Amino acid sequence: MQNEDNLSAFERGVYAVVASIPCGCVSTYSRIAYTIGAAGAARAVGNALNKNIYADVPCHRVVQSDGGVGGYAWGEKNKISMLLREGVVVANGRIDLKKYGIRFNT
């Protein structure tokens, strides 16, 4: 099990950005990578989120660049359920990023 002392600067950056995604909104793996200065590291963002040790980091709010739901450590069905409870519409496995996506100040 990973603990806070073993986190890389990259992981800390990912968790900080994801923690700032408000309820009812989503961001993408690639947008998070870009925001922390690691453009092109979308897959690494997903790997970091899969190892998330913080209950207050809403990993379920991170989706694919095409609006696809993407993976989730607790299963895609749970991810969709959590998004729906927050008011994010998931239609045919996709989220309208123009409506629910956020950008970060970089």
C-alpha angles and dihedrals in degrees: 000000000000118000132198093260091060097054118119122226087251092056092046089052092049093050093047093052095044091049088060095058105110124229110273093029136090138198132195132250090241094048090053091049090050092047093056092047097258103109110181094030098102092127090052089052089055091049091051091049091049088060095044112148097184121092091201095058105094100215090168089072092067116091141168122284091249091055093259114146095239128194130322131189091233094045136276093266091058091047091053092046091052092049092048091051088055092052098257109140115225111194120180090346093305138106124212101241092191089061103035105019122103133200124213129228105254 
